[in-house]
């Protein structure tokens, strides 16, 4: 069944691309149909609600439980280039089960690390495509792994340090973007002005974002290492968790 479904999907996106007026959004309905046909118990939601790490084009869920995210780019866009963008760096740091695709090629990442690449077809010139010899089998394998992925937990101090560093950078980037979106007025600008008046008159927006990042990491350290701070009340740890979630 999966072979026939993938062949039909490839035929549809190739036909749409050859029409000459398709955009990246044109192919999303075909990808959604593909996923929900191959896996009838999942829902592929296009343009889900934005979260703190950004908003990949699809979230894949099973009975309200998120399984992973998919970021799509237009056919022909270099995925090598996309991998190096700030957007993908945020996504790889924030989404543990992620696919990047141009609808023909699929790149799967787990916990920020590349796991597998598979491609259905490649351009052959003059608008023609050439199917990869084992493309359907490999894409089917990749999608199956994505759907069944067990996201690894943190098992060592090194893994915790790497994860916290990634979160810290995401927080810093989020504060910078939020600060810029206020356009000169808002709660973040008011807080920075308060720091300037009381402590650091030369404080820059970048330094302010670093302060937020370090404060959040200090809170997180208290949460994940409660054995070192037995005197901290449970209610306070709960409050810290809630603050980090709102962040």
FIZA-931911 format. One record per residue: residue number from 1; residue in one letter; x, z, y of N, C-alpha, C in turn. Coordinates in Angstrom, 1 decimal, padded with zeros to 4 digits. Atoms other than C-alpha are relative to their C-alpha. Layout:
<rs>
> NUM,A,X,Z,Y,X,Z,Y,X,Z,Y
...
</rs>
This chain:
<rs>
> 1,X,000.8,000.0,-001.2,000.0,000.0,000.0,000.9,000.0,001.3
> 2,X,-000.8,-000.1,-001.2,002.7,001.0,002.5,000.7,-001.3,000.3
> 3,X,-000.6,001.3,-000.3,004.4,-002.4,002.1,-000.9,-000.9,000.7
> 4,X,001.0,000.9,-000.6,001.2,-004.3,002.9,-000.3,000.4,001.5
> 5,X,000.3,-000.6,-001.3,000.5,-002.0,005.9,001.1,-000.3,001.0
> 6,X,-001.1,000.3,-000.9,004.0,-002.4,007.3,000.2,-001.5,000.3
> 7,X,000.0,001.5,-000.2,003.9,-006.2,006.8,-001.0,-000.4,001.1
> 8,X,001.1,000.3,-000.9,000.6,-006.3,008.7,000.4,000.4,001.4
> 9,X,-000.4,-000.6,-001.3,002.0,-004.1,011.5,001.1,-001.0,000.6
> 10,X,-001.0,000.9,-000.5,005.1,-006.4,011.8,-000.6,-001.3,000.5
> 11,X,000.7,001.3,-000.4,002.9,-009.5,012.0,-000.7,000.2,001.3
> 12,X,000.7,-000.2,-001.2,000.8,-008.0,014.7,000.9,000.1,001.3
> 13,X,-000.8,-000.2,-001.2,003.6,-006.9,017.0,000.8,-001.3,000.3
> 14,X,-000.7,001.3,-000.2,005.4,-010.2,016.5,-000.9,-001.0,000.7
> 15,X,001.0,000.8,-000.7,002.3,-012.1,017.5,-000.2,000.4,001.4
> 16,X,000.2,-000.5,-001.3,001.8,-009.9,020.5,001.2,-000.4,000.9
> 17,X,-001.2,000.3,-000.8,005.4,-010.4,021.6,000.1,-001.5,000.3
> 18,X,-000.2,001.5,-000.2,005.3,-014.2,021.2,-001.1,-000.5,001.0
> 19,X,001.0,000.4,-001.0,002.2,-014.3,023.5,000.6,-000.1,001.4
> 20,X,-000.8,000.1,-001.2,004.7,-013.8,026.3,-000.5,000.9,001.1
> 21,X,000.5,-000.9,-001.1,002.7,-011.3,028.4,-000.2,001.5,-000.5
> 22,X,000.1,-001.4,000.5,003.1,-008.1,026.3,000.9,000.9,000.8
> 23,X,-000.9,-001.0,-000.5,004.5,-004.9,027.7,000.2,001.1,-001.1
> 24,X,-000.3,-001.0,000.9,005.8,-001.8,026.0,-001.3,000.7,-000.5
> 25,X,001.2,-000.6,000.3,002.3,-000.3,026.1,-000.9,-000.8,-000.9
> 26,X,000.8,000.9,000.8,000.8,-003.3,024.4,000.1,000.3,-001.5
> 27,X,-000.2,-000.2,001.5,002.3,-002.3,021.0,-000.4,001.4,-000.5
> 28,X,000.3,-001.3,000.4,001.3,001.3,021.1,-001.2,000.2,-001.0
> 29,X,001.2,000.0,000.9,-002.1,000.7,019.5,000.3,-000.4,-001.4
> 30,X,-000.4,000.5,001.3,-000.4,-001.1,016.6,000.8,001.1,-000.7
> 31,X,-000.8,-001.1,000.6,002.0,001.8,016.0,-000.9,001.2,-000.4
> 32,X,000.9,-001.1,000.3,-000.8,004.4,016.2,-000.8,-000.4,-001.3
> 33,X,000.7,000.4,001.2,-002.8,002.3,013.6,000.9,000.1,-001.2
> 34,X,-001.0,000.0,001.1,000.3,002.0,011.4,000.1,001.4,-000.6
> 35,X,-000.3,-001.4,000.4,000.9,005.8,011.3,-001.3,000.6,-000.6
> 36,X,001.2,-000.6,000.5,-002.7,006.8,010.8,-000.6,-000.7,-001.2
> 37,X,000.4,000.7,001.2,-003.2,004.2,008.1,000.9,000.5,-001.2
> 38,X,-000.9,-000.4,001.0,-000.1,005.2,006.2,-000.2,001.5,-000.4
> 39,X,000.2,-001.4,000.1,-000.9,008.9,006.7,-001.4,000.4,000.5
> 40,X,001.4,-000.2,-000.5,-004.7,009.4,007.0,-000.3,001.4,000.4
> 41,X,000.2,-001.3,-000.4,-004.4,013.1,007.4,000.7,000.4,001.3
> 42,X,-000.6,-000.3,-001.2,-002.4,012.9,010.6,-000.6,-000.8,001.2
> 43,X,000.5,000.7,-001.2,-003.3,012.0,014.2,001.2,-000.3,000.9
> 44,X,-001.0,000.4,-000.9,-001.0,010.1,016.5,-000.6,-000.1,001.4
> 45,X,000.5,-000.1,-001.4,-001.8,011.0,020.1,000.9,-000.7,001.0
> 46,X,-000.8,000.7,-001.0,-000.7,008.6,022.7,000.0,000.7,001.4
> 47,X,-000.1,-000.7,-001.3,000.6,010.1,026.0,-000.6,001.4,-000.1
> 48,X,000.5,-001.4,000.0,000.1,013.8,025.1,000.4,000.7,001.2
> 49,X,-000.3,-000.9,-001.1,000.2,016.6,027.6,001.5,000.3,000.2
> 50,X,-001.4,-000.2,-000.3,003.6,017.0,029.3,000.3,001.5,-000.3
> 51,X,-000.5,-001.4,000.2,005.6,020.1,028.2,001.3,000.1,000.7
> 52,X,-001.1,-000.3,-000.9,008.7,021.6,029.7,001.2,-000.9,-000.3
> 53,X,-001.1,000.9,000.3,011.1,019.2,027.9,-000.3,-001.5,000.4
> 54,X,000.4,001.3,-000.3,009.1,016.1,029.0,-001.2,-000.4,-000.8
> 55,X,001.3,000.5,000.6,006.4,013.9,027.5,000.3,-001.3,-000.8
> 56,X,-000.2,001.2,000.8,007.4,011.6,024.6,-001.4,-000.7,-000.2
> 57,X,001.2,000.8,000.0,004.9,008.8,024.1,-001.1,000.4,-001.0
> 58,X,001.0,-000.5,001.0,003.3,010.2,020.9,000.4,001.4,-000.5
> 59,X,-000.1,-001.2,000.8,002.8,013.5,019.3,-000.7,-000.2,-001.3
> 60,X,000.6,000.2,001.3,002.1,013.4,015.6,-000.4,001.4,-000.5
> 61,X,000.5,-001.3,000.4,-000.1,016.3,014.3,-000.8,-000.2,-001.3
> 62,X,000.8,-000.1,001.2,-001.8,017.3,011.1,-000.8,001.3,000.2
> 63,X,000.9,-001.1,-000.2,-004.9,019.5,011.6,000.5,001.0,001.1
> 64,X,-000.4,-000.8,-001.2,-003.7,020.7,015.1,001.4,000.5,-000.1
> 65,X,-001.4,-000.5,000.1,-000.2,021.4,013.8,000.9,-001.1,000.3
> 66,X,-001.0,001.1,-000.4,002.5,019.3,015.5,001.0,-000.2,-001.1
> 67,X,-001.0,000.3,001.0,004.8,017.5,013.1,001.3,-000.6,000.6
> 68,X,-001.1,000.6,-000.7,007.0,015.6,015.5,-000.4,-000.8,001.2
> 69,X,000.3,000.8,-001.2,007.2,013.3,018.5,000.7,-001.4,-000.2
> 70,X,-000.6,001.3,000.0,007.9,009.6,019.0,000.1,-000.6,001.4
> 71,X,-000.2,000.7,-001.3,009.4,007.9,022.0,000.1,-001.5,-000.2
> 72,X,000.0,001.4,000.2,008.7,004.2,022.3,000.6,-000.7,001.3
> 73,X,-000.6,000.9,-001.0,010.6,001.5,024.3,-000.4,-001.4,-000.3
> 74,X,000.4,001.3,000.1,009.8,-002.1,024.9,000.9,-000.8,-001.0
> 75,X,-000.7,000.8,000.9,010.9,-004.7,022.3,001.2,-000.6,000.8
> 76,X,-001.1,000.7,-000.7,014.4,-005.9,023.2,000.8,001.0,000.8
> 77,X,-000.7,-001.0,-000.8,015.4,-002.7,025.1,001.1,000.5,-000.9
> 78,X,-001.1,-000.5,000.8,018.8,-001.4,023.9,-000.2,001.5,-000.2
> 79,X,000.2,-001.4,000.4,018.2,001.8,022.0,001.4,000.8,000.2
> 80,X,-001.3,-000.6,-000.2,022.0,002.5,022.2,000.1,000.5,001.5
> 81,X,000.0,-000.5,-001.4,021.6,002.7,026.0,-001.0,001.1,000.2
> 82,X,001.0,-001.1,-000.2,018.4,004.8,025.8,000.5,001.3,-000.5
> 83,X,-000.5,-001.2,000.6,020.2,007.3,023.6,000.9,000.8,001.0
> 84,X,-000.9,-000.6,-001.0,022.6,008.0,026.5,-000.7,000.5,001.3
> 85,X,000.6,-000.4,-001.3,020.0,008.6,029.2,-000.3,001.5,000.0
> 86,X,000.4,-001.4,-000.2,019.1,012.0,030.6,-001.3,000.3,-000.7
> 87,X,001.3,-000.2,000.6,015.6,011.6,029.3,000.2,000.3,-001.5
> 88,X,-000.2,-000.2,001.4,016.7,011.3,025.7,000.8,001.3,-000.3
> 89,X,-000.7,-001.2,000.2,019.2,014.1,026.1,-000.9,001.2,000.0
> 90,X,001.0,-001.1,000.0,016.3,016.4,027.1,-000.8,000.0,-001.2
> 91,X,000.8,000.1,001.1,014.2,015.1,024.3,000.7,000.5,-001.3
> 92,X,-000.7,-000.5,001.2,016.9,015.7,021.7,000.3,001.4,000.0
> 93,X,-000.2,-001.5,-000.1,017.5,019.2,023.0,-001.3,000.8,-000.2
> 94,X,001.2,-000.8,000.0,013.9,020.1,023.1,-001.0,-000.3,-001.2
> 95,X,000.9,000.4,001.1,012.1,018.3,020.2,000.7,-000.1,-001.3
> 96,X,-000.8,-000.2,001.2,013.3,019.2,016.7,-000.2,-001.2,-001.0
> 97,X,000.3,001.1,000.9,011.7,016.2,014.9,-000.5,-001.2,000.9
> 98,X,000.2,001.0,-001.0,011.9,013.0,016.9,000.4,-001.4,-000.5
> 99,X,-000.3,001.4,000.3,011.8,009.2,016.5,000.1,-000.8,001.3
> 100,X,-000.1,000.9,-001.1,013.0,006.7,019.0,-000.1,-001.4,-000.5
> 101,X,000.3,001.3,000.5,011.7,003.2,018.5,-000.2,-001.1,001.0
> 102,X,000.4,001.2,-000.8,011.4,-000.3,020.0,-001.0,-000.8,-000.8
> 103,X,001.0,000.6,000.8,008.7,-001.0,017.5,000.5,-000.7,-001.2
> 104,X,-000.6,000.7,001.2,011.0,-003.0,015.2,001.1,000.9,-000.6
> 105,X,-001.0,-000.9,000.5,013.8,-000.4,014.9,-000.4,001.4,000.2
> 106,X,000.4,-001.4,-000.1,013.3,003.3,014.2,001.2,000.8,-000.2
> 107,X,-001.2,-000.9,000.1,015.9,006.0,014.8,-000.6,001.4,000.0
> 108,X,000.5,-001.3,000.2,015.1,009.5,013.5,001.0,001.0,000.2
> 109,X,-000.9,-001.1,-000.4,016.6,012.7,014.8,-000.6,001.3,-000.4
> 110,X,000.5,-001.3,000.4,016.3,016.2,013.4,000.9,001.1,000.7
> 111,X,-000.8,-001.0,-000.7,017.4,019.2,015.6,001.0,-000.6,000.9
> 112,X,-001.0,000.6,-000.9,019.1,016.8,018.0,001.0,-000.9,-000.6
> 113,X,-001.1,000.8,000.7,021.2,015.1,015.3,-000.7,-001.2,-000.7
> 114,X,000.5,001.3,000.6,020.7,011.5,014.1,000.0,000.2,-001.5
> 115,X,000.2,-000.2,001.4,019.3,011.5,010.6,000.0,-001.4,-000.7
> 116,X,000.2,001.2,000.7,018.5,007.9,009.8,-000.5,-001.1,001.0
> 117,X,000.5,001.1,-000.8,018.0,004.4,011.3,-000.5,-001.1,-001.0
> 118,X,000.6,001.1,000.8,015.8,001.6,009.8,-000.6,-001.0,000.9
> 119,X,000.5,001.1,-000.8,014.7,-001.8,011.1,-000.8,-000.9,-000.8
> 120,X,000.8,001.0,000.7,011.9,-004.1,010.1,000.5,-001.4,000.2
> 121,X,-000.4,001.4,-000.3,013.2,-007.2,011.8,000.9,000.0,001.2
> 122,X,-000.8,000.1,-001.1,015.6,-008.5,014.3,-000.2,-001.4,000.6
> 123,X,000.2,001.2,-000.7,015.5,-011.3,016.9,000.9,-001.1,-000.6
> 124,X,-000.7,001.1,000.6,016.6,-014.7,015.6,000.1,-001.2,000.9
> 125,X,-000.1,001.1,-000.9,016.4,-016.8,018.7,-001.3,-000.8,000.2
> 126,X,001.2,000.8,-000.3,013.7,-018.9,020.4,-001.3,000.7,-000.4
> 127,X,001.2,-000.8,000.3,011.2,-016.1,020.0,-000.3,000.3,-001.4
> 128,X,000.2,-000.2,001.4,011.6,-016.0,016.3,000.6,001.3,-000.5
> 129,X,-000.6,-001.2,000.6,012.2,-012.9,014.2,000.4,-000.2,-001.5
> 130,X,-000.4,000.0,001.4,014.0,-012.4,010.9,-000.2,001.4,-000.6
> 131,X,000.3,-001.3,000.6,012.8,-009.7,008.6,001.3,000.5,-000.7
> 132,X,-001.2,-000.6,000.7,015.5,-007.3,007.3,-000.4,000.1,-001.5
> 133,X,000.3,000.1,001.5,015.9,-007.6,003.5,-000.6,001.2,-000.6
> 134,X,000.6,-001.3,000.5,015.1,-003.9,002.8,-000.6,000.8,001.1
> 135,X,000.5,-000.7,-001.2,013.6,-003.1,006.2,-001.3,000.8,-000.3
> 136,X,001.3,-000.6,000.3,010.1,-002.3,004.9,000.2,001.3,-000.8
> 137,X,-000.3,-001.1,000.9,011.5,000.0,002.2,000.6,001.2,000.8
> 138,X,-000.7,-001.0,-000.7,013.8,001.8,004.6,-000.8,000.6,001.1
> 139,X,000.8,-000.6,-001.0,011.3,002.2,007.4,-001.1,000.9,-000.6
> 140,X,000.9,-000.9,000.7,008.8,003.6,004.9,000.7,001.3,-000.4
> 141,X,-000.8,-001.3,000.4,011.5,006.1,003.7,000.2,000.8,001.3
> 142,X,-000.2,-000.8,-001.2,012.2,007.1,007.3,-001.2,000.7,000.5
> 143,X,001.3,-000.7,-000.4,008.6,007.7,008.2,-000.4,001.1,-000.9
> 144,X,000.4,-001.0,000.9,008.0,009.6,005.1,000.9,001.3,000.2
> 145,X,-000.8,-001.2,-000.3,011.0,011.9,005.9,-000.4,000.6,001.3
> 146,X,000.4,-000.5,-001.2,009.8,012.3,009.4,-001.3,000.9,-000.2
> 147,X,001.3,-000.7,000.2,006.3,013.4,008.3,000.2,001.3,-000.8
> 148,X,-000.2,-001.1,000.9,007.7,015.8,005.7,001.2,000.9,000.5
> 149,X,-001.2,-000.7,-000.5,010.6,017.2,007.8,-000.2,001.5,000.0
> 150,X,000.0,-001.5,-000.2,011.3,020.9,007.5,001.1,000.3,001.0
> 151,X,-000.9,-000.2,-001.1,012.8,021.8,010.8,000.9,001.2,-000.3
> 152,X,-001.0,-001.1,000.3,016.0,023.9,010.2,-000.1,001.2,000.9
> 153,X,-000.1,-001.2,-000.8,016.1,027.5,011.3,001.4,000.3,000.4
> 154,X,-001.3,-000.5,-000.4,019.0,029.2,013.0,000.5,001.0,-001.0
> 155,X,-000.5,-000.8,001.0,021.2,030.7,010.4,001.3,000.7,000.3
> 156,X,-001.4,-000.6,-000.4,024.6,031.5,012.1,000.1,000.2,001.4
> 157,X,-000.2,-000.3,-001.4,025.8,032.9,015.4,000.4,-001.3,000.7
> 158,X,-000.4,001.3,-000.7,027.3,029.4,016.2,-001.2,-000.8,000.2
> 159,X,001.2,000.8,-000.1,024.0,027.7,015.6,-000.9,000.6,001.2
> 160,X,000.8,-000.6,-001.1,022.3,030.2,017.9,000.6,-000.3,001.4
> 161,X,-000.6,000.3,-001.3,024.9,029.7,020.6,-000.2,-001.4,000.5
> 162,X,000.3,001.5,-000.4,024.5,025.9,020.5,-001.4,-000.2,000.4
> 163,X,001.4,000.2,-000.4,020.8,026.2,020.6,-000.3,000.6,001.4
> 164,X,000.2,-000.6,-001.3,020.8,028.6,023.5,000.6,-000.8,001.2
> 165,X,-000.7,000.9,-001.0,023.3,026.4,025.4,-000.9,-001.2,000.4
> 166,X,000.9,001.1,-000.2,020.9,023.5,024.9,-001.2,000.4,000.8
> 167,X,001.2,-000.5,-000.8,017.9,025.5,026.2,000.4,000.3,001.4
> 168,X,-000.4,-000.3,-001.4,019.9,026.7,029.2,000.1,-001.3,000.8
> 169,X,-000.1,001.3,-000.7,020.7,023.1,030.2,-001.4,-000.6,000.3
> 170,X,001.3,000.5,-000.2,017.1,022.1,029.8,-000.7,000.8,001.1
> 171,X,000.6,-000.8,-001.1,016.0,025.0,032.0,000.5,-000.4,001.3
> 172,X,-000.7,000.4,-001.3,018.5,024.1,034.7,-000.6,-001.4,000.4
> 173,X,000.6,001.3,-000.4,017.2,020.5,034.6,-001.4,000.1,000.5
> 174,X,001.4,-000.2,-000.3,013.6,021.6,034.7,-000.2,000.6,001.4
> 175,X,000.1,-000.6,-001.3,014.2,023.8,037.7,000.4,-001.0,001.1
> 176,X,-000.4,001.0,-000.9,016.0,021.0,039.5,-001.1,-001.0,000.3
> 177,X,001.1,000.9,-000.2,013.1,018.6,038.9,-001.2,000.6,000.7
> 178,X,001.1,-000.6,-000.6,010.5,021.1,039.9,000.3,000.3,001.5
> 179,X,-000.5,-000.3,-001.3,012.5,022.0,043.0,-000.2,-001.3,000.9
> 180,X,000.1,001.3,-000.7,012.6,018.3,044.0,-001.4,-000.4,000.2
> 181,X,001.4,000.4,-000.1,008.9,017.8,043.4,-000.8,000.8,001.0
> 182,X,000.7,-000.8,-001.1,008.0,020.6,045.9,000.2,-000.7,001.3
> 183,X,-000.3,000.8,-001.3,009.4,018.3,048.7,000.1,001.0,001.2
> 184,X,-000.2,-000.8,-001.2,010.5,021.1,050.9,-000.8,001.3,000.1
> 185,X,000.8,-001.2,-000.1,007.8,023.7,050.3,-000.6,000.3,-001.3
> 186,X,000.5,-000.5,001.3,006.6,025.8,047.4,000.7,001.3,-000.4
> 187,X,-000.5,-001.3,000.4,007.4,028.9,045.5,001.5,000.0,-000.3
> 188,X,-001.5,000.0,000.2,010.9,027.8,044.4,000.8,000.0,001.3
> 189,X,-000.7,000.0,-001.3,011.9,027.0,047.9,-000.1,001.4,000.7
> 190,X,000.2,-001.4,-000.6,010.5,030.4,049.1,001.0,001.0,-000.7
> 191,X,-000.9,-000.9,000.7,012.5,032.2,046.4,001.5,-000.3,000.4
> 192,X,-001.3,000.3,-000.4,015.7,030.3,047.3,000.3,000.5,001.4
> 193,X,-000.2,-000.5,-001.3,015.2,031.1,050.9,000.2,001.5,000.1
> 194,X,-000.1,-001.5,000.1,014.8,034.8,050.0,001.4,000.4,-000.4
> 195,X,-001.3,-000.3,000.4,018.1,034.8,048.2,001.0,-000.3,001.1
> 196,X,-000.9,000.3,-001.1,019.8,033.1,051.1,000.0,001.1,001.1
> 197,X,000.1,-001.0,-001.0,018.5,035.7,053.5,000.6,001.4,-000.4
> 198,X,-000.4,-001.3,000.4,019.4,038.7,051.4,001.4,000.0,-000.6
> 199,X,-001.2,000.0,000.7,022.4,037.7,049.3,001.0,-001.1,000.3
> 200,X,-000.9,001.2,000.0,023.9,034.2,049.5,-000.5,-001.0,001.0
> 201,X,000.5,000.9,-001.1,023.4,032.4,052.8,000.4,-001.5,-000.2
> 202,X,-000.4,001.4,000.3,025.2,029.3,051.5,-000.5,-000.5,-001.3
> 203,X,000.5,000.4,001.3,023.2,029.0,048.3,-000.6,-001.4,000.0
> 204,X,000.5,001.4,000.1,022.6,025.4,047.3,-001.1,-000.1,-001.1
> 205,X,001.0,000.1,001.0,019.7,024.1,045.2,000.6,000.0,-001.5
> 206,X,-000.6,000.0,001.3,022.1,023.4,042.3,000.4,001.4,-000.5
> 207,X,-000.3,-001.4,000.3,023.4,027.0,042.4,-001.2,000.8,-000.3
> 208,X,001.2,-000.8,000.2,019.9,028.3,042.6,-000.6,-000.3,-001.4
> 209,X,000.4,000.4,001.3,019.0,026.3,039.4,000.9,000.7,-001.1
> 210,X,-000.9,-000.7,000.9,022.1,027.8,037.7,-000.4,001.5,-000.1
> 211,X,000.4,-001.4,000.0,020.9,031.3,038.7,-001.2,000.2,-000.9
> 212,X,001.2,-000.1,000.8,017.5,030.7,037.1,000.4,-000.2,-001.5
> 213,X,-000.4,000.3,001.4,019.2,029.3,034.0,000.6,001.3,-000.6
> 214,X,-000.7,-001.2,000.5,021.4,032.4,033.6,-000.9,001.2,-000.2
> 215,X,001.0,-001.1,000.1,018.5,034.8,034.2,-000.8,-000.2,-001.3
> 216,X,000.9,000.2,001.2,016.4,033.1,031.5,000.8,000.2,-001.2
> 217,X,-000.8,-000.2,001.1,019.3,033.2,029.1,000.2,001.5,-000.3
> 218,X,-000.2,-001.4,000.1,019.8,036.9,029.8,-001.3,000.6,-000.7
> 219,X,001.2,-000.5,000.6,016.1,037.5,029.0,-000.1,-000.4,-001.5
> 220,X,000.1,000.4,001.4,016.3,035.4,025.8,001.0,000.8,-000.9
> 221,X,-000.9,-000.8,000.8,019.3,037.3,024.6,-000.6,001.4,-000.3
> 222,X,000.7,-001.2,000.3,017.3,040.5,024.9,-001.0,-000.1,-001.1
> 223,X,001.1,000.2,000.9,014.5,039.0,022.9,000.6,-000.2,-001.4
> 224,X,-000.5,000.3,001.4,016.6,037.6,020.0,001.0,001.0,-000.5
> 225,X,-000.9,-001.0,000.5,019.0,040.6,019.8,-000.6,001.4,000.2
> 226,X,000.6,-001.3,-000.3,016.6,043.6,019.9,000.8,001.1,-000.7
> 227,X,-000.7,-001.1,000.6,018.8,045.6,017.5,001.1,000.6,000.9
> 228,X,-001.0,-000.5,-000.9,021.4,045.9,020.2,-000.6,000.8,001.2
> 229,X,000.6,-000.7,-001.1,018.9,047.3,022.7,-001.3,000.8,-000.5
> 230,X,001.1,-000.7,000.6,016.7,049.8,020.8,-000.8,000.7,001.0
> 231,X,000.7,-000.7,-001.1,015.7,051.4,024.1,-001.0,-000.8,000.7
> 232,X,000.9,000.8,-000.7,013.9,048.4,025.3,-001.4,000.0,-000.6
> 233,X,001.4,-000.1,000.5,010.1,048.9,024.9,-000.5,-001.3,-000.6
> 234,X,000.6,001.2,000.6,008.2,046.4,022.7,-000.8,-000.7,001.1
> 235,X,000.8,000.6,-001.0,005.8,045.8,025.6,000.9,-000.8,001.0
> 236,X,-000.9,000.8,-000.9,008.8,044.7,027.8,000.5,-001.2,-000.7
> 237,X,-000.5,001.2,000.7,010.1,042.4,025.1,-001.1,-001.1,000.0
> 238,X,001.1,000.9,000.0,006.6,040.9,024.9,-000.1,-000.7,001.3
> 239,X,000.1,000.5,-001.4,006.5,040.4,028.7,001.1,-001.1,000.2
> 240,X,-001.1,001.0,-000.1,009.9,038.6,028.5,-000.3,-001.3,-000.7
> 241,X,000.4,001.2,000.8,008.6,036.3,025.8,-001.0,-000.8,000.7
> 242,X,001.0,000.7,-000.7,005.6,035.4,027.8,000.6,-000.7,001.2
> 243,X,-000.6,000.6,-001.2,007.7,034.7,030.9,000.8,-001.3,-000.4
> 244,X,-000.8,001.1,000.4,010.0,032.4,028.9,-000.9,-001.2,-000.4
> 245,X,000.9,001.0,000.3,007.0,030.5,027.5,-000.6,-000.7,001.2
> 246,X,000.5,000.6,-001.3,005.6,030.0,031.0,001.1,-000.9,000.6
> 247,X,-001.1,000.7,-000.6,009.0,028.7,032.0,-000.1,-001.5,-000.3
</rs>
